[in-house]
Protein backbone atom coordinates (compact mmCIF):
# COMPACT_ATOMS: atom_id res chain seq x y z
CA UNK A 1 0.00 0.00 0.00
CA UNK A 2 2.88 2.35 0.53
CA UNK A 3 5.26 3.68 -2.09
CA UNK A 4 6.70 6.75 -3.73
CA UNK A 5 4.67 8.74 -6.21
CA UNK A 6 5.76 9.46 -9.78
CA UNK A 7 4.15 12.94 -9.83
CA UNK A 8 1.89 14.44 -7.21
CA UNK A 9 -0.27 16.29 -9.73
CA UNK A 10 -1.34 13.13 -11.55
CA UNK A 11 -2.47 11.30 -8.42
CA UNK A 12 -5.91 10.66 -7.01
CA UNK A 13 -6.29 10.32 -3.25
CA UNK A 14 -8.39 7.78 -1.38
CA UNK A 15 -8.79 7.56 2.40
CA UNK A 16 -9.23 4.11 3.93
CA UNK A 17 -10.21 3.65 7.56
CA UNK A 18 -7.99 1.03 9.17
CA UNK A 19 -8.26 -0.80 12.51
CA UNK A 20 -5.96 0.29 15.34
CA UNK A 21 -4.01 -3.00 15.25
CA UNK A 22 -2.94 -2.27 11.66
CA UNK A 23 -1.59 1.24 12.31
CA UNK A 24 2.16 1.81 12.43
CA UNK A 25 5.34 1.02 10.52
CA UNK A 26 5.87 -2.63 9.68
CA UNK A 27 8.79 -4.74 8.59
CA UNK A 28 9.17 -8.20 7.10
CA UNK A 29 12.21 -10.05 5.83
CA UNK A 30 10.55 -13.20 4.50
CA UNK A 31 7.63 -14.12 2.29
CA UNK A 32 6.38 -17.71 2.04
CA UNK A 33 4.98 -18.81 -1.31
CA UNK A 34 2.35 -21.37 -0.41
CA UNK A 35 1.16 -22.23 -3.91
CA UNK A 36 1.67 -21.11 -7.50
CA UNK A 37 -0.02 -22.39 -10.64
CA UNK A 38 0.83 -21.76 -14.29
CA UNK A 39 -2.65 -21.17 -15.71
CA UNK A 40 -1.58 -21.86 -19.30
CA UNK A 41 -0.41 -25.40 -18.56
CA UNK A 42 -2.12 -26.14 -15.24
CA UNK A 43 1.29 -27.03 -13.83
CA UNK A 44 1.99 -26.38 -10.16
CA UNK A 45 5.11 -24.21 -9.95
CA UNK A 46 5.92 -25.01 -6.31
CA UNK A 47 5.64 -28.46 -4.74
CA UNK A 48 5.97 -27.25 -1.16
CA UNK A 49 5.99 -23.88 0.61
CA UNK A 50 9.00 -21.79 -0.43
CA UNK A 51 10.43 -19.05 1.77
CA UNK A 52 11.76 -16.03 -0.15
CA UNK A 53 13.89 -13.27 1.35
CA UNK A 54 12.35 -9.81 0.91
CA UNK A 55 13.22 -6.36 2.23
CA UNK A 56 9.96 -4.58 2.99
CA UNK A 57 9.18 -1.70 5.35
CA UNK A 58 5.85 0.12 5.07
CA UNK A 59 3.84 2.62 7.06
CA UNK A 60 0.09 2.06 7.34
CA UNK A 61 -2.07 4.90 8.69
CA UNK A 62 -1.32 8.59 8.35
CA UNK A 63 -4.16 10.66 9.91
CA UNK A 64 -6.61 10.43 12.81
CA UNK A 65 -10.07 11.98 13.05
CA UNK A 66 -11.78 13.58 16.07
CA UNK A 67 -13.31 10.21 17.02
CA UNK A 68 -9.88 8.60 17.20
CA UNK A 69 -10.30 6.54 14.03
CA UNK A 70 -7.13 6.06 11.99
CA UNK A 71 -7.05 6.56 8.24
CA UNK A 72 -4.59 5.57 5.56
CA UNK A 73 -3.97 7.62 2.44
CA UNK A 74 -3.87 5.58 -0.76
CA UNK A 75 -2.60 7.81 -3.56
CA UNK A 76 -2.64 6.26 -7.00
CA UNK A 77 -0.75 5.75 -9.14
CA UNK A 78 2.31 5.10 -6.98
CA UNK A 79 5.46 3.08 -7.37
CA UNK A 80 6.82 0.64 -4.83
CA UNK A 81 9.95 -1.47 -5.10
CA UNK A 82 10.62 -4.89 -3.65
CA UNK A 83 14.00 -6.59 -3.53
CA UNK A 84 14.20 -10.39 -3.38
CA UNK A 85 17.20 -12.70 -3.41
CA UNK A 86 16.86 -13.17 -7.17
CA UNK A 87 15.52 -9.92 -8.65
CA UNK A 88 14.28 -6.36 -8.21
CA UNK A 89 10.57 -5.76 -8.71
CA UNK A 90 8.98 -2.40 -9.50
CA UNK A 91 5.20 -2.18 -9.06
CA UNK A 92 3.17 0.75 -10.39
CA UNK A 93 -0.07 0.50 -8.41
CA UNK A 94 -2.95 2.07 -10.36
CA UNK A 95 -5.95 1.17 -8.17
CA UNK A 96 -6.64 0.30 -4.54
CA UNK A 97 -10.07 -0.82 -3.36
CA UNK A 98 -11.50 -2.14 -0.09
CA UNK A 99 -13.13 -5.56 -0.45
CA UNK A 100 -13.94 -6.14 3.25
CA UNK A 101 -13.44 -4.27 6.50
CA UNK A 102 -14.13 -6.15 9.74
CA UNK A 103 -12.92 -6.07 13.34
CA UNK A 104 -10.13 -8.59 12.79
CA UNK A 105 -9.73 -8.46 9.02
CA UNK A 106 -9.09 -5.88 6.34
CA UNK A 107 -9.13 -7.03 2.72
CA UNK A 108 -7.83 -4.81 -0.08
CA UNK A 109 -7.34 -5.27 -3.81
CA UNK A 110 -4.50 -3.58 -5.66
CA UNK A 111 -4.02 -3.54 -9.42
CA UNK A 112 -1.11 -2.36 -11.49
CA UNK A 113 1.88 -3.06 -13.71
CA UNK A 114 4.92 -5.03 -12.59
CA UNK A 115 8.45 -5.06 -14.03
CA UNK A 116 11.16 -7.43 -12.84
CA UNK A 117 14.86 -6.72 -13.35
CA UNK A 118 17.94 -8.87 -12.88
CA UNK A 119 20.07 -8.04 -9.85
CA UNK A 120 23.29 -8.51 -11.82
CA UNK A 121 22.78 -5.74 -14.38
CA UNK A 122 19.33 -4.29 -13.47
CA UNK A 123 18.03 -5.15 -16.94
CA UNK A 124 14.26 -5.76 -17.14
CA UNK A 125 13.40 -9.31 -18.18
CA UNK A 126 9.68 -9.65 -17.42
CA UNK A 127 6.62 -7.38 -17.23
CA UNK A 128 2.94 -8.13 -16.62
CA UNK A 129 -0.27 -6.77 -15.11
CA UNK A 130 -1.01 -7.86 -11.55
CA UNK A 131 -4.12 -7.94 -9.36
CA UNK A 132 -3.48 -8.75 -5.71
CA UNK A 133 -6.04 -9.50 -3.01
CA UNK A 134 -4.45 -8.74 0.37
CA UNK A 135 -5.93 -9.82 3.72
CA UNK A 136 -4.50 -8.27 6.89
CA UNK A 137 -5.28 -9.95 10.23
CA UNK A 138 -3.77 -9.56 13.73
CA UNK A 139 -1.74 -12.41 15.25
CA UNK A 140 -0.83 -10.71 18.53
CA UNK A 141 0.17 -7.25 19.67
CA UNK A 142 2.63 -5.85 17.17
CA UNK A 143 2.45 -8.80 14.76
CA UNK A 144 0.17 -9.14 11.74
CA UNK A 145 -0.41 -11.84 9.17
CA UNK A 146 -0.74 -10.82 5.52
CA UNK A 147 -2.30 -13.34 3.12
CA UNK A 148 -1.98 -12.55 -0.58
CA UNK A 149 -3.54 -14.02 -3.69
CA UNK A 150 -1.62 -12.68 -6.70
CA UNK A 151 -3.01 -12.96 -10.23
CA UNK A 152 -0.72 -12.11 -13.15
CA UNK A 153 -2.03 -11.27 -16.64
CA UNK A 154 -0.36 -10.64 -19.99
CA UNK A 155 -1.07 -7.71 -22.32
CA UNK A 156 -4.05 -9.59 -23.80
CA UNK A 157 -5.58 -9.97 -20.29
CA UNK A 158 -4.93 -13.71 -20.29
CA UNK A 159 -4.39 -15.11 -16.79
CA UNK A 160 -0.80 -16.36 -16.63
CA UNK A 161 -0.42 -17.56 -13.06
CA UNK A 162 -2.03 -17.47 -9.63
CA UNK A 163 0.21 -17.38 -6.58
CA UNK A 164 -0.73 -17.57 -2.90
CA UNK A 165 1.72 -16.29 -0.34
CA UNK A 166 1.82 -15.26 3.29
CA UNK A 167 3.89 -12.76 5.28
CA UNK A 168 4.33 -12.11 8.97
CA UNK A 169 5.06 -8.45 9.67
CA UNK A 170 6.28 -6.89 12.92
CA UNK A 171 5.58 -3.34 14.01
CA UNK A 172 8.85 -1.43 14.30
CA UNK A 173 7.25 1.97 15.03
CA UNK A 174 3.86 2.84 16.56
CA UNK A 175 1.29 4.90 14.71
CA UNK A 176 2.23 8.56 14.34
CA UNK A 177 0.57 11.32 12.35
CA UNK A 178 2.12 11.87 8.94
CA UNK A 179 1.13 15.40 7.97
CA UNK A 180 3.46 15.75 5.01
CA UNK A 181 5.40 13.36 2.78
CA UNK A 182 6.27 12.93 -0.91
CA UNK A 183 2.52 12.90 -1.67
CA UNK A 184 2.13 16.44 -0.36
CA UNK A 185 0.24 17.96 2.60
CA UNK A 186 -1.67 14.94 3.92
CA UNK A 187 -3.22 16.88 6.79
CA UNK A 188 -4.75 19.34 4.33
CA UNK A 189 -5.95 16.53 2.03
CA UNK A 190 -7.51 14.69 4.99
CA UNK A 191 -9.37 17.81 6.17
CA UNK A 192 -10.71 18.27 2.64
CA UNK A 193 -11.82 14.62 2.60
CA UNK A 194 -13.65 15.05 5.92
CA UNK A 195 -15.45 18.20 4.72
CA UNK A 196 -16.53 16.46 1.52
CA UNK A 197 -17.69 13.37 3.45
CA UNK A 198 -19.81 15.49 5.79
CA UNK A 199 -21.38 17.29 2.83
CA UNK A 200 -22.52 14.04 1.21
N, C-alpha and C positions, 0 to 999 in steps of 0.2 A: 503493500500500500504506500510505501514511502519511497521517494526518489527525487532526483533533481529535475527541474523543468527546463525544456528547451528554450521557450520564450514565454515570459509572463503574460504578454498581451494576447497570445493565442489560446490561453487556457480558460476552461470553464471550471467553476468551483462548486463542490458538493459537500454538504456537511452531514456527517453520519454520527448519530448518537451511539456511544460505545459503553459497555458496562465497566464499572470501576476496576474489576479485576484485569481488564485488558489495557488499562492506561499505564503508560510509562515507556521506557526505552528497553528494548529486548535484544538479546543476542543468542545466536545459535552457531554451532561449529559443525554440526552433522545433519544430514538429511537421509532418511531411510526410504529407499524405493521399494515399495511393497509388491507392486505388480506393474507390468508394462506389456502392452499388446500391440503388435504391428497389425493395423486394421486391414491392410492390403492383402496380407497373407494369412492372418489369423494366428500367426506364430507368437508365442509368449517370449518376450525378450529377456526376462529374468526368471530364473528357476527357483530362486529363494530371495528373501529380503537382502538388499545391497545397501550398505552404508556408504554415503558419499560425503567427503569433506566439503563444507561450504563456509564462506566468511560472510555473515549477514548480521547487521545491526540496524534496527529500525525503531523509530519513535511512533507510537500510536496514541493519539489524543493531543490536541493542541489548545483548546479553549474550554471554558466552564461557564455555564449559565447561572442565573441567580438562584436556581433551585438546586445547584450542586451537580447537575448532570454534565458529563464530559462528552465533548464532541471532537471528532477527527475531521480534518480538512482533506478531502480527496480532490486534487487539482489534476485535470486531464487535458491534454496528454502530458505524461511525465515519463522520464527515463530512469530506470534503475539498473544497476549492474550487479551481477553475481559472479563470484569467482569459485570455480571448483578445482579439483586436482587436475582435471584434464583440459579445461577450456574456460574462456571468458564468455559470459552471456550478457547481452544487452537487450533489455526489454523496454519497448515503448508502449506504455499502457494507455489505451485510448478511451476505455470505459470502465467504470466501477459501479456496481449495483448491489443493493442489499437483497439477499434472497430470504433470509430469516433472521429475526432478532429476538432472542429469548433470554431468560435469566442466566442460564449457563451455556449459551451457545450463540455465536454470531456467525452467520454464513454470508460470504460475499462472493461475487463473480467479477473477475477482471478479464479484459479482452485486449489484445494488442499484438504487435509484431515482435518477433524474437530473431536475433542474429547471434550466432555462435562463432567465436574466433579461436584459432589455435593459440596456445600459450607461448609456443616457440617463436612465432613471428607476427602474432596478432592479426593474421590474415583470416578474413571471414570464410567459412566453409559450408555454412548451412543457415538458411533463413526460412521462417514459416510463421503462420498466424496461430496464436494460442489463446484458448479460453480456459481459465482456471477457476474452479469452484473451491473456495477456501473456507474451512470450518474451524473457528477458534473455540476452545473450551478450556476451563481452568482445571489444573491437576491439583495444585495446592498453592499456598500463598507464594507469589513470585515465580510460579512455573505454569506455563500454558502448553497445551497440545495443539498443533496445527495440522489438520488433515487436508490434503490437497488431491483433487482429481484434475489432471491436466490433459486437455484435448488439443492436439496439434493438427492443423489443416494446411494443405498446400494452396497455391494461388487460385486453383479452380474450386476451392472450398470442399475438397475431398478430405475426409478424416484419415489422417496418416497413422496416428497412434494415440492410445489412451494410457496414461501413467498415473498410478496412485502412489502417493508418498506421504510421509509423516515427519514432522519436526517437533522437537521439544525445545522451547525457548525459555530463557531465564531473564528475569527483570534485572537490569544492571543500574537503572536509575528510576526513581519514582516519577509519577506524573508531575509535570511542571508546565505552567502556561508558556506557550510559544506565541509571542505576539508578532514576531517578525522573522521571516526566513527568506530563502531564495524565491519563494512564491509571492512575496510582498508583505503588506501589513495585514496579518491574519486577524488581529483584533478588530480592525476596521471592517474587514470582510465578514467577520462573524456578527458584528453589530448590525450590519446591513441585512444579513440573513435573518436575524431575529426580527427586525422591523418588518421585513417582507412576509415572514411566517405569521406574525400577528395580524397583518393586514388581510391575509387570506381567509 
